[in-house]
Amino acid sequence: MAADQEPVYAPDQLKPGNRKRGRKGAIICAVLLLAFFWGNHEGNTENIWLVVFALGLVGAVVVDSILRRNGLRPEDH
């Protein structure tokens, strides 16, 4: 009966990704989002959303690096 309760993974879910490439991609996307800061729009609503998304991407990279440095990794694998 224990086999019924074990999680089921696809083979590509357990394959490790390229962490450095993901971090670089997130930082590049954040910079590109901020490049649209001076776009063709009126008001500050768009500017606020662009900054929030860029800070979210950078924050995710920082939190990931802190967790990995401290040895905290997802326990599903």
N, C-alpha and C positions, 0 to 999 in steps of 0.2 A: 503494500500500500504506500510505501514511501515514494515510489516513482510517480505517483499521481500528484504529489505536492511539490516536486522539483520544478523550477522554472525551465522553460524551453527556449533555447537560443538558436538563432540561425548561425551558420558557420561564419558569416562575415561580421556578425556582432562581436565576436570574441577576438577578431583580428585587430591588433593595435593600429591606431592611426598615427600619422606623422604630427606630433605635438608642435614642433617648431614651425612647420608650415601653417598650422592652424593659428598659432599666435601671430605670425607675420601677417596672415590674411586678415585677422581681426583688426590689427593695428592699421593696415592699409585701408580697410573699409572705413575705419573711424576717421582717418585723414581725408578720405574721399567725401565722406559725409560733411565734414567741416569745410571742404572746398565749395560745397553748394550753399554755404552760409551767405555768400554774396550773390545769390542767384536773383532771378527775375521774379520776386514776390514782394507783396506789400504786407506790412505788419510784422509782428515778432512771433506769431504762433509757430510758423514754420521753423524759425531760428531756434526756438526753444526745443522743439521736437528733434531737430538735427543734433543739437548739443546733448540732449538726454540720451539719444541712441548711441552717439559716439562715446559718451561717458560710460554707458552700459557695457559696450564692447571692451573698453579699456579696463573697466572694473572686473569683468569676467576673466580677462587675462591675468590681472593682478591676483585675484582670489585663487585661480587655478595654480599659479606659480607658488603662492603661499601654502596652499594645501599640499602640493606635491613636495615642497621643501620640507614640510613637517611630517611627511610620510603618510598623510591621509589620502587614501585612494578609494574609489568605489568598491564596495564589497561584493558586488554581483559576480565578479569574474572568478 
